[in-house]
Amino acid sequence: MAQNSTIYKVELSISDMDRHYYDSHKLTVAKHPSETDERLMLRLIAFALNAHEHLEMTKGISTDDEPDIWQKSLSGALNLWVALGLPSEKVMRQSCSKADKVIVYPYGGRTADIWWDKIKGSTTRFANLQIMRFSEQATTELATLANRSMKLQVNIQDGEVMVSLGERIVYLTPAPWKAAA
């Protein structure tokens, strides 16, 4: 019998001084049975880094043709495609052809480094692709904050991300592996 997704209730308060975005989002996030706490929390950080009134979590890991997060225009055009993990060159090519901007957040330490070494040459042709990496230590520490009911405060300033849950604080610094043109 297949396992069901676990539901997480998240109140995400975002103060992004870099983009002048200040808002709170009440999110109901389904954690797929194969998804780790690290990936779940990284999804929330990716949401915060790209927060917009039309930004939405998607079915993500449970579907092949959707990103983890997307932003659509009022006409239904894909403005932003946000993916987590280590997508293949084919998946990135398809994503870049569907959306105005694509952001990939790889994670996984040495595995991500090997993926990047293998794929970086083929990414140069995608002007709308951005790849942002977090350190393995930071994402591992971030995973320890995961619980079924969270009130997260995310502060973003000068490219630095501070995530707090009660008294616990995790600092993340996204490192650009590839900037969009």
Phi, psi and omega in degrees: 000133182288143177282150176271160174291153176262132183268131177243133175258123185231128169256111186251108178261122186243128172236097182254095181291334180292321182253000183057048179243123182223111181196166175242143179232130173263114185244140169250113187246127177268121177266113180300146180305331181269359183274140178271164175298324179300313181292318178302312182292325177294326174300318179294322178292319177299321177299313181297319182294336183242016187308137181199155182297338180256007179285136183223145168284146178245190176289339171052248189301336182272358176227149182272336187255015177232148174282185175282326182217143174214161174231123179249150175284172179296336178274357178096358178289145180278111177276321186219136178235117181244123180237147177248152175101212188234073183291153177287166177300322180298315180296319179294320178299314179297318179298315181295333178279341182267332188235154177295322181221138179235130176237129177247132175247092177284154176209166178120016174062236184299324178299319178294321178299316179295316177303313183296317178302322182285324192255344190301325179297327182276354181269348185297334182281352182262097183291336183263013182256132175234136178236121183238128184245146173246153179291151179298322179299316181294316182288328176294317178294321178300321181300333181290345179279345187297129168205165191294339178225112186232142169243093183265137172248123179243120177248130181236123179208132180053038178079358179264143181241126176244123180246126179234143176224102186064235180273350184271136182228136175234134178253135179230145175232105178292132180250124181285120171271328177211128177264147175289147182286000000 
